Amino acid sequence: MNSSFDVVIVGGAVMGAATAYFLAANPDFDGSILVVERDTSFAQASTALSAASIRVQFSSALNVQISKFGISFIHDFANLMEVDGDRPNLNFHAGGYLFLAGSDAQVQTLQRNHEVQKQCGADVVLWTADELKQAFPHLNCDDIRLASYGHADEGWFDNMGLLQGFRAKAKSLGVTFVQDEVIDLYKDGQKIIAADLKKFGRVELGWVVNCSGPRAAQVAQMAGLNIPVEPRKRTTFVFDCMTSPEGSATVNGGRLPLMIDPSGVYCRPEGKYFMAACSPDPDRSVDFDDFDPRYEEFEEVVWPVLAHRSPAFEAIKVLRQWAGHYAYNTLDQNLIVGPHPEVTNFVFANGFSGHGLQQSPATGRAIAEWIAYGAYRSLDFAEAGYERVTLGKQVLETAVI
């Protein structure tokens, strides 16, 4: 391996792989790229353990636009990632998202978010309880005040297919991937000049990109920087039910979309089964290696909520469960992307708070543009920059599941 690279990307899961691809594919960038990943099995990566979904129903216009690009990229993924005739298929299922509001505050949030989404050209509708009941007759709508449904550009797909497609294409474009761990970063004045790798030793660099997910704060600290990102654990359950819930023949092929209950519990189809999870209360930081599922959440939280929402979910059986980590931004639950204002060759791609997989195409493109041109050209990520961290200024994303 070379001892010098123009760009070193710390973290080789979907965010690092996407950044590497967009850099390597940029005709105005001809530098060398190294991606360092500590565990290339990705067994505990947020990418591998996510719900693998994408939506446009956000409160931030930037996040809506990020998703709109993401969905178009997913639709064209096979063409863009083709290598030697291999065309990866992400098996995108356009199931939609269904947000349910049960209180005045939740109704107001859905209405505000809907205005933002429509201004960005998203294909979303608001439904009354009666309209919701017509679309999904099995749902208990007695305590529902309003619903928001995405007609298009929302659904779920092959998460590891996205990652492996990015990696294979980036490798074909000359990117170097290594299984190793960055253990230190070195500064000369206000520039990072080198990284120490556990196995390969010191590597000189021109840019360093922090794509290390829940470990983002560890990597930033090596450069003497701080970022408000920590691991938060989410347990996902896959279950079977005796009676499969159905919608109308004209909505989502008669299947339930990804439904977010007013309680925060979400559920979506997973093949012939279903997937569900909730945010724990209290929601605390966990150890980086804590992946023990919270088994009790199903009996105590998830099942009661689902059984209340639909009789079809009264008789269900858990088949498996796993725990994964959100790279949780404690400031405002929103992405932090772009260079540090003083250490300007240290670039953040962190704090996605559960949205990293779906936001990786637009974020990778944005970082590539910044490194190649010193500016964003396709979509302005300025409001997602690090400066708000130093100011303690929130750019709050309210639609966090």
C-alpha positions in Angstrom: 0.0 0.0 0.0 1.1 3.5 -0.7 2.3 5.7 2.2 0.6 8.8 0.9 -3.0 9.5 -0.3 -4.8 12.6 -1.3 -7.9 11.6 0.6 -8.2 9.2 3.6 -11.8 8.2 4.4 -12.2 6.8 8.0 -15.0 4.3 7.9 -15.8 2.0 4.9 -19.5 1.3 5.4 -22.1 3.0 3.2 -21.1 6.6 3.9 -17.4 6.1 3.3 -18.1 3.9 0.3 -20.4 6.5 -1.2 -18.0 9.3 -0.7 -15.2 7.2 -2.3 -17.4 6.4 -5.3 -18.4 10.0 -6.0 -14.9 11.3 -5.6 -13.4 8.6 -7.9 -16.2 9.2 -10.4 -15.7 13.0 -10.5 -13.9 13.8 -13.7 -12.4 16.9 -12.0 -10.7 14.9 -9.3 -7.7 12.7 -10.1 -6.3 12.2 -6.6 -5.7 8.9 -4.7 -8.3 7.7 -2.2 -7.9 5.3 0.7 -10.8 3.9 2.6 -10.0 2.5 6.1 -12.5 0.1 7.7 -11.9 -1.6 11.0 -14.4 -4.5 10.3 -15.0 -5.5 6.7 -17.6 -8.1 7.7 -19.8 -5.0 8.7 -21.4 -7.3 11.2 -22.0 -4.4 13.6 -22.2 -1.5 11.1 -25.2 0.7 11.2 -25.5 0.1 7.5 -26.0 -3.7 7.9 -28.3 -3.4 10.9 -30.6 -0.6 9.6 -34.3 -0.9 8.5 -33.0 -0.1 5.0 -35.7 2.4 4.2 -35.9 5.8 2.4 -38.5 8.6 2.7 -39.2 12.1 1.8 -41.3 12.9 4.8 -38.9 15.1 6.8 -39.3 18.5 8.4 -36.1 19.9 6.9 -36.2 21.0 3.2 -32.6 19.9 2.9 -33.4 16.4 4.1 -36.4 16.2 1.7 -34.1 17.2 -1.2 -31.4 14.7 0.0 -34.0 11.9 -0.2 -35.3 13.0 -3.6 -31.8 12.6 -5.0 -31.3 9.4 -3.0 -34.4 7.7 -4.5 -33.5 8.8 -8.1 -30.0 7.3 -7.5 -31.5 4.0 -6.2 -33.7 3.8 -9.3 -30.6 4.2 -11.5 -28.3 2.2 -9.3 -27.9 -0.8 -11.6 -26.7 1.4 -14.5 -24.4 3.6 -12.3 -22.8 0.7 -10.4 -22.3 -1.7 -13.3 -18.9 -3.4 -13.3 -17.9 -5.9 -15.9 -21.5 -6.7 -16.7 -22.6 -7.1 -13.1 -25.6 -4.8 -12.5 -26.6 -4.8 -8.8 -30.3 -4.8 -8.1 -31.4 -3.2 -4.9 -34.9 -4.7 -5.1 -36.6 -1.4 -4.1 -40.1 -1.9 -2.8 -42.1 1.3 -3.1 -44.2 0.7 0.0 -44.5 4.3 1.2 -44.4 5.7 4.8 -47.5 6.4 6.9 -47.2 8.8 9.8 -50.1 8.8 12.3 -50.9 11.8 14.6 -53.0 11.4 17.7 -52.5 14.7 19.5 -52.9 18.4 18.6 -49.1 18.8 18.7 -48.6 15.9 16.3 -51.2 17.2 14.0 -49.5 20.6 13.8 -46.1 18.9 13.2 -47.5 16.8 10.3 -49.1 19.9 8.8 -45.9 22.0 9.1 -43.8 19.1 7.6 -46.3 18.6 4.8 -45.9 22.2 3.7 -42.2 21.8 3.5 -42.4 18.5 1.7 -44.9 19.9 -0.9 -42.7 22.9 -1.5 -39.9 20.5 -2.4 -42.1 18.6 -4.8 -42.7 15.5 -2.7 -45.7 13.4 -3.6 -47.3 13.2 -0.1 -50.9 13.5 1.1 -52.7 14.3 4.4 -55.6 12.0 5.3 -58.3 12.4 7.8 -59.2 9.5 10.1 -62.0 8.5 7.7 -59.7 8.6 4.7 -57.1 6.5 6.5 -59.8 4.0 7.5 -60.9 3.7 3.9 -57.3 3.1 2.7 -56.4 0.6 5.5 -59.6 -0.8 6.9 -57.9 -3.0 9.5 -56.5 -0.1 11.3 -58.0 1.3 14.5 -58.4 5.0 13.8 -60.5 6.0 16.8 -57.6 7.9 18.3 -56.1 9.2 15.1 -56.5 12.8 14.2 -54.5 13.0 11.0 -52.2 10.9 8.8 -49.5 11.6 6.3 -48.8 9.2 3.5 -46.1 9.1 0.8 -47.5 8.1 -2.6 -44.1 7.8 -4.2 -40.4 8.0 -3.5 -40.6 6.1 -0.3 -39.9 2.4 0.5 -37.2 -0.1 1.4 -34.4 -1.8 -0.4 -31.3 -4.0 -0.1 -29.0 -2.2 2.4 -26.0 -4.4 1.8 -26.6 -4.3 -1.9 -26.2 -0.5 -1.7 -22.9 -0.8 0.2 -21.4 -3.5 -1.9 -22.4 -1.8 -5.1 -20.6 1.4 -4.0 -17.5 -0.5 -2.9 -17.3 -2.6 -6.1 -17.6 0.5 -8.4 -15.2 2.5 -6.3 -12.6 -0.3 -6.5 -13.1 -0.4 -10.3 -12.3 3.3 -10.3 -9.0 2.9 -8.5 -10.0 3.4 -4.8 -7.9 1.5 -2.3 -9.8 -0.3 0.5 -8.0 -1.7 3.6 -9.2 -3.5 6.7 -7.4 -1.5 9.4 -8.0 1.0 12.1 -7.0 4.7 12.3 -5.5 5.1 15.8 -4.2 8.7 15.6 -4.2 11.8 13.4 -1.3 14.3 13.2 -1.6 18.1 12.7 0.8 20.7 11.4 -0.7 24.0 12.4 -4.3 23.8 11.3 -4.0 21.0 8.8 -4.2 17.2 9.3 -1.0 15.9 7.6 -1.0 12.1 8.5 -2.9 9.2 10.0 -1.5 6.3 12.0 -3.0 3.0 11.0 -2.8 0.1 13.4 -1.4 -2.4 10.9 0.0 -0.3 8.0 1.6 2.5 10.0 1.7 6.2 9.1 0.0 7.5 5.9 0.4 11.0 4.8 -2.8 12.7 3.5 -4.3 15.8 2.0 -7.8 15.4 3.3 -9.4 13.2 6.0 -13.1 12.4 5.9 -14.8 11.2 9.1 -17.3 8.5 8.0 -17.1 6.5 11.2 -20.8 6.4 12.2 -21.4 6.0 15.9 -17.6 6.3 16.6 -17.4 9.8 15.0 -16.5 11.5 18.2 -13.5 9.1 18.7 -12.1 10.0 15.3 -12.7 13.7 15.8 -10.9 13.6 19.1 -7.8 12.3 17.4 -7.7 15.7 15.6 -8.4 17.6 18.8 -12.0 18.3 17.7 -15.4 17.6 19.2 -18.6 16.4 17.7 -21.9 15.7 19.6 -22.4 12.2 18.2 -22.8 9.1 20.3 -24.2 5.5 19.8 -27.8 5.0 20.7 -29.2 1.4 20.6 -32.2 0.3 18.7 -33.7 -3.2 18.8 -35.5 -4.4 15.7 -37.9 -7.3 15.8 -39.1 -9.5 12.9 -42.4 -11.3 13.5 -45.1 -13.3 11.9 -48.8 -12.8 12.4 -51.7 -15.1 12.2 -53.8 -12.7 10.1 -52.0 -10.6 7.6 -53.2 -6.9 7.6 -54.5 -5.6 4.3 -55.2 -2.2 2.8 -57.4 -1.2 -0.1 -56.5 -2.7 -3.5 -55.5 0.8 -4.7 -53.1 1.6 -1.9 -49.6 -0.1 -1.8 -50.9 -3.3 -3.4 -53.1 -4.0 -0.4 -50.2 -4.1 2.1 -49.3 -2.0 5.0 -46.7 0.7 4.3 -44.0 1.6 6.9 -46.4 2.8 9.6 -45.2 5.2 12.4 -47.7 5.0 15.2 -48.3 8.2 17.4 -46.4 6.3 20.1 -43.3 6.2 18.0 -43.4 2.5 17.3 -43.0 1.7 13.7 -43.8 -1.4 11.6 -43.4 -2.4 8.0 -43.7 -5.6 5.9 -40.6 -7.7 5.5 -41.3 -10.2 2.8 -44.2 -12.3 4.2 -43.3 -11.2 7.7 -43.1 -7.8 9.5 -40.4 -5.7 11.1 -41.0 -3.4 14.1 -39.0 -1.3 16.5 -39.4 1.7 18.9 -37.2 4.3 20.5 -36.4 3.3 24.1 -37.4 5.6 27.0 -35.0 6.7 28.4 -32.8 6.8 25.3 -29.2 6.8 26.6 -25.8 6.4 25.1 -24.5 2.9 25.0 -21.0 1.3 24.8 -19.7 1.0 21.3 -19.7 -2.8 21.6 -23.1 -3.2 23.2 -25.3 -5.0 20.7 -27.5 -7.0 23.1 -31.1 -6.7 22.0 -33.6 -5.2 24.5 -35.9 -8.3 24.4 -38.4 -6.8 26.8 -39.3 -3.9 24.4 -41.4 -6.2 22.3 -43.7 -7.4 25.1 -43.8 -4.1 27.0 -44.0 -1.6 24.2 -44.1 -2.9 20.6 -46.8 -5.6 20.8 -49.3 -3.6 22.9 -49.1 -0.7 20.5 -49.5 -2.9 17.4 -52.3 -4.9 18.9 -54.2 -1.7 19.7 -53.6 -0.4 16.2 -54.9 -3.5 14.3 -56.6 -6.7 15.3 -54.4 -8.5 12.8 -51.5 -7.8 15.2 -53.1 -9.4 18.3 -51.7 -12.9 17.5 -48.0 -12.5 16.5 -44.8 -14.4 17.1 -41.3 -13.0 17.2 -39.0 -14.9 14.8 -35.8 -13.0 15.4 -34.4 -9.7 16.8 -31.1 -7.7 16.6 -29.7 -4.5 18.0 -28.0 -1.8 16.0 -26.7 1.7 16.7 -27.8 5.1 15.6 -25.0 7.6 15.1 -27.1 10.0 17.2 -26.5 13.8 17.0 -27.4 15.0 20.5 -27.6 18.6 19.3 -30.4 18.4 16.9 -30.7 14.8 15.5 -29.6 16.1 12.1 -26.6 15.4 9.9 -23.3 17.2 10.3 -21.6 17.5 6.9 -18.7 19.6 5.7 -15.2 20.8 6.8 -14.2 22.0 10.2 -14.0 25.9 10.1 -10.4 25.9 11.4 -9.0 22.5 10.5 -10.3 22.8 7.0 -9.0 19.5 5.6 -11.0 17.5 8.2 -14.4 16.8 6.8 -17.4 15.5 8.7 -20.1 13.1 7.5 -21.6 12.3 10.8 -24.6 12.5 13.1 -27.3 11.1 10.8 -29.3 9.8 13.7 -30.7 6.8 11.9 -30.9 8.3 8.4 -27.3 7.6 7.1 -28.2 4.8 4.7 -30.8 6.8 2.8 -28.7 10.0 2.9 -25.5 8.4 1.8 -25.8 9.1 -2.0 -26.4 12.9 -1.6 -23.9 13.2 1.2 -21.2 11.3 -0.7 -21.8 13.6 -3.7 -21.7 16.7 -1.6 -18.4 15.8 0.1 -16.8 14.9 -3.3 -17.9 18.3 -4.6 -16.4 20.1 -1.6 -13.0 18.3 -2.0 -12.9 18.7 -5.8 -14.2 22.4 -6.0 -14.2 23.9 -2.5 -18.0 24.4 -2.8 -21.3 22.5 -3.1 -22.6 22.4 -6.7 -25.5 20.1 -6.8 -27.2 20.6 -3.4 -26.2 23.2 -0.8 -25.3 21.5 2.5 -24.3 24.7 4.2 -27.0 24.5 6.9 -25.7 21.1 7.8 -22.2 22.4 8.4 -20.1 22.1 11.6 -20.4 25.8 12.4 -23.7 25.3 14.2 -22.0 22.9 16.6 -19.6 25.6 17.7 -22.5 28.0 18.1 -24.8 25.5 19.8 -27.4 26.4 17.1 -29.9 23.7 16.3 -31.1 22.9 12.8 -33.7 20.5 14.2 -35.1 17.6 12.3 -38.4 16.8 14.0 -39.3 13.7 11.9 -36.9 11.3 13.6 -38.2 7.7 14.1 
